[in-house]
Amino acid sequence: MRLARLVRLEHTVFALPFAYVGALLAVDAWPGLASMAWITIAMIGARTLAMGLNRLIDAEIDARNPRTAGRELPSGALTRAQVAALCGLALSVYLVAVFQLEPIVRWLWPIPVAFFVVYPYLKRVTWLCHLWLGASLGLAPVGAWVAVTGDLPWQAWALGAAVCLWVAGFDLFYALFDREHDLAAGLHSWATRFGVRGVFAGARVMHAGSVALLAAVGAGLDVGAWYWLGVAVVAALLVYEHAIVRPDDLRRLDAAFFTVNGVLSIAFGVFVALDTLL
């Protein structure tokens, strides 16, 4: 239970539906139960590894932050050895799944792992860390696409970029939770560099870019009305997300970050499934 809380399995909803989207759009059909199952297992392993590494690397920073001091490592609920063992198990699961997919993926697997290792260190040196996080999750649809076809056309990269901007945009909001602490601790984020209003401006630009890229993917593929309805729903949810939080009123920040974005990823995944499978 403590390990499940550590890696926040519920947050897998942010990336897993887009991995399915990548697989479905890649073949414009059902990729097969085996492929979808192994993609799911690979995603769970990768996500668990990413969160475990993040918690290990950031343990000392988390201990000094009142918001995160109660997490499992700073509070002593889990030891470093236990979390390191979880990371080793997650890596093993990820590798087993990867080797069941297209042969090219067997050469590409270190790329996400490198992203996971580097990300926690970036807040120490640059306010561009949010884009690196976005790129880490943006690898999900790109990886799923190549995992079922062995190819990476520009549409796959555009889909990954759309996810990158979507994640980076809402992570800008998330950085507001720690802005005062990060300023005092000398850590870097978009919020510490550009302030609250800069966060809102940056998130608007990124989310507009995400919708534009999803539209470009649709224009480059033989998609139908369900896909375009999905893009419209994504746009509407992002507009709503920006409407319920304002620079002078952050009370709904939790709802904007967790609820709206979770609904967004699932909804878009459902619409793409309807478009490709019906």
matplotlib code that plots the C-alpha trace (Angstrom):
import matplotlib.pyplot as plt

x = [0.0, 2.8, 4.6, 1.3, 1.0, 4.7, 4.3, 0.7, -0.6, -3.8, -1.7, -1.0, -4.3, -2.4, -0.2, -1.7, -4.7, -2.4, -0.2, -3.4, -4.1, -0.7, -1.2, -4.7, -3.9, -0.7, -2.8, -6.2, -7.6, -7.3, -3.6, -4.3, -4.8, -1.2, 0.3, -2.1, -1.4, 2.3, 2.0, 0.0, 2.6, 5.4, 3.7, 3.0, 6.6, 8.0, 5.6, 6.5, 10.2, 9.9, 8.1, 10.4, 13.5, 11.9, 11.2, 14.7, 16.5, 14.3, 14.1, 16.2, 14.3, 11.0, 12.0, 12.6, 9.3, 6.2, 4.0, 6.0, 7.7, 5.0, 5.8, 7.0, 10.7, 11.1, 8.7, 10.5, 7.5, 9.7, 13.5, 15.7, 16.5, 12.8, 12.2, 15.4, 14.1, 10.8, 12.7, 14.6, 11.4, 9.7, 12.7, 12.5, 8.8, 9.4, 12.1, 10.2, 7.3, 9.5, 11.0, 7.6, 7.0, 8.5, 12.2, 13.2, 11.9, 14.5, 17.1, 15.1, 14.2, 17.0, 15.7, 12.7, 14.9, 17.4, 14.6, 13.4, 16.8, 17.5, 14.2, 14.4, 17.8, 16.5, 14.7, 18.1, 19.4, 16.6, 13.0, 12.6, 12.1, 8.4, 9.1, 11.4, 8.6, 6.2, 8.6, 8.9, 5.2, 5.1, 7.2, 4.2, 2.2, 5.4, 6.7, 3.3, 3.2, 6.6, 5.9, 3.1, 4.4, 8.2, 7.8, 7.8, 6.1, 5.8, 2.2, 3.7, 6.1, 3.3, 1.1, 4.0, 4.6, 0.9, 1.2, 4.4, 2.8, -0.4, 1.6, 4.1, 1.2, -0.6, 2.7, 3.3, 0.1, 1.4, 4.6, 2.4, 1.9, 5.7, 6.5, 7.3, 9.4, 11.3, 12.2, 13.5, 15.4, 16.9, 15.0, 13.9, 10.5, 8.5, 6.6, 9.8, 11.1, 8.0, 5.6, 2.0, 0.8, 3.7, 2.5, -0.9, 0.5, 2.8, 0.2, -2.2, 0.3, 1.3, -2.3, -3.2, -0.2, -1.3, -4.7, -3.1, -0.8, -3.7, -5.5, -2.4, -2.3, -5.9, -5.2, -2.3, -4.3, -7.5, -9.6, -13.3, -15.8, -15.1, -11.5, -12.4, -15.0, -12.3, -10.1, -13.0, -13.6, -9.9, -10.0, -13.2, -11.7, -8.5, -10.6, -12.6, -9.3, -8.1, -11.5, -11.7, -8.3, -7.1, -3.9, -5.8, -7.8, -6.0, -8.6, -9.5, -6.0, -6.3, -9.4, -7.8, -4.7, -6.0, -9.7, -9.8, -6.6, -7.6, -11.0, -9.2, -6.9, -9.6, -12.1, -9.7, -8.7, -12.4, -13.0, -10.0, -11.1, -14.5, -12.9, -10.5, -12.6, -16.1]
y = [0.0, 2.4, 1.6, 2.2, 5.6, 6.4, 5.9, 7.4, 4.7, 6.8, 9.3, 6.6, 7.9, 10.9, 8.9, 5.4, 6.6, 8.4, 5.3, 3.5, 6.5, 6.1, 2.3, 2.8, 5.6, 3.8, 1.0, 2.7, -0.5, -2.8, -3.6, -7.0, -8.0, -9.1, -5.8, -3.7, -5.9, -5.6, -1.9, -1.6, -3.6, -1.6, 1.7, 0.5, -0.6, 2.7, 4.9, 3.1, 3.4, 7.1, 7.8, 5.7, 7.4, 10.8, 10.0, 8.6, 11.5, 14.2, 12.7, 15.4, 18.2, 16.7, 16.5, 20.3, 21.1, 21.2, 20.0, 16.9, 16.2, 13.6, 11.5, 8.0, 8.5, 11.8, 10.5, 7.2, 5.1, 3.5, 3.1, 3.9, 0.2, -0.6, 2.1, 1.1, -2.5, -1.3, 0.6, -2.6, -4.6, -1.9, -1.8, -5.6, -5.5, -2.7, -4.7, -7.9, -6.1, -4.2, -7.4, -8.7, -5.8, -4.7, -5.5, -1.9, -1.1, -3.4, -0.7, 2.3, 1.3, 3.2, 6.6, 6.8, 5.6, 8.3, 10.9, 9.5, 9.8, 13.3, 14.9, 15.2, 17.0, 19.7, 21.7, 22.3, 24.1, 25.3, 26.5, 24.4, 21.3, 21.2, 20.7, 17.7, 16.2, 16.8, 15.1, 12.1, 11.5, 12.5, 9.4, 7.2, 7.6, 7.7, 4.5, 2.7, 3.7, 2.3, -0.7, -1.9, -0.8, -0.4, 3.0, 6.6, 8.9, 12.6, 12.1, 10.0, 12.8, 15.4, 13.3, 13.0, 16.8, 17.4, 15.4, 17.1, 20.5, 19.4, 17.9, 20.8, 23.3, 21.7, 21.1, 24.9, 25.1, 22.4, 24.4, 27.1, 24.8, 25.1, 28.5, 30.1, 27.1, 26.9, 30.6, 30.2, 27.0, 28.2, 25.7, 26.5, 26.4, 28.5, 29.9, 31.1, 32.6, 34.3, 34.5, 33.5, 35.5, 34.1, 30.6, 31.3, 32.9, 30.0, 27.4, 29.1, 29.0, 25.4, 24.2, 26.1, 24.4, 21.0, 21.4, 22.6, 19.6, 17.2, 18.9, 18.5, 14.7, 14.4, 16.3, 14.0, 10.8, 9.3, 10.0, 10.5, 12.6, 10.9, 12.0, 15.6, 15.5, 14.3, 17.2, 19.6, 18.0, 18.4, 22.0, 22.6, 20.9, 23.0, 26.1, 25.0, 24.3, 27.8, 29.3, 27.7, 29.1, 32.6, 34.4, 35.9, 32.8, 29.5, 27.7, 25.3, 24.4, 20.9, 20.3, 21.8, 19.7, 16.3, 16.0, 17.9, 16.4, 12.9, 13.3, 14.9, 11.9, 9.3, 11.2, 11.6, 8.0, 7.0, 9.2, 7.8, 4.3, 5.0, 6.5, 3.6, 0.7, 1.5]
z = [0.0, 0.9, -2.4, -4.3, -2.6, -3.4, -7.2, -7.3, -9.7, -10.3, -12.2, -14.8, -16.3, -17.7, -20.0, -20.6, -22.7, -25.0, -25.4, -26.5, -28.9, -30.5, -31.0, -32.4, -34.8, -36.0, -37.6, -37.7, -36.2, -33.2, -32.9, -31.2, -27.7, -27.2, -28.4, -26.2, -23.2, -23.5, -24.1, -20.9, -18.9, -20.4, -19.4, -15.9, -15.5, -17.0, -14.9, -11.7, -12.5, -13.3, -10.0, -7.9, -9.4, -8.8, -5.2, -4.6, -6.2, -4.7, -1.2, 0.5, -1.3, -0.4, 3.2, 3.3, 1.6, 4.0, 1.2, 0.5, 3.8, 4.6, 1.6, 2.2, 2.0, 4.0, 6.6, 7.0, 6.0, 3.3, 3.1, 0.2, -0.2, -0.6, -3.2, -5.1, -5.1, -6.5, -9.2, -10.1, -10.3, -12.4, -14.8, -15.2, -15.9, -18.5, -20.2, -20.4, -22.0, -24.4, -25.7, -26.7, -29.1, -32.4, -32.6, -33.0, -29.6, -28.1, -29.2, -28.1, -24.5, -22.8, -24.1, -21.7, -18.8, -19.5, -19.5, -16.1, -14.6, -15.8, -15.0, -11.2, -11.5, -13.9, -11.3, -9.8, -12.9, -15.3, -15.4, -18.6, -16.5, -17.3, -21.0, -20.1, -18.1, -20.9, -23.4, -21.0, -21.1, -24.8, -25.5, -24.5, -27.8, -29.8, -28.2, -28.6, -32.3, -33.1, -30.9, -33.2, -36.6, -36.3, -38.0, -36.8, -39.3, -38.6, -37.2, -34.4, -33.4, -33.7, -31.4, -28.9, -29.1, -28.4, -25.3, -24.4, -24.5, -22.7, -19.8, -19.6, -19.6, -16.7, -14.9, -15.0, -12.9, -10.6, -9.9, -8.3, -5.2, -4.5, -5.8, -2.4, -1.2, -4.5, -4.4, -0.9, -1.7, -5.0, -7.1, -10.6, -12.2, -14.7, -11.6, -10.0, -13.2, -14.6, -11.6, -11.4, -14.4, -16.4, -15.6, -16.9, -20.1, -20.7, -20.1, -22.5, -25.3, -24.6, -24.5, -27.7, -29.3, -28.1, -29.7, -32.9, -33.0, -32.4, -35.3, -37.5, -36.6, -37.7, -41.0, -41.7, -41.1, -42.5, -39.4, -39.1, -37.2, -33.8, -33.9, -34.6, -31.8, -29.5, -30.5, -29.8, -26.4, -25.5, -26.5, -24.5, -21.4, -21.6, -21.9, -18.8, -17.0, -17.6, -16.7, -13.2, -12.0, -12.3, -11.2, -8.3, -7.4, -7.2, -5.0, -7.8, -8.8, -7.5, -9.6, -12.7, -12.3, -11.4, -12.4, -15.6, -17.1, -16.1, -17.8, -20.8, -21.5, -21.0, -23.1, -26.0, -25.8, -26.0, -29.1, -30.9, -30.1, -31.5, -34.6, -35.3, -34.2, -35.5]

ax = plt.figure().add_subplot(projection="3d")
ax.plot(x, y, z, "-o")
ax.set_aspect("equal")
plt.show()
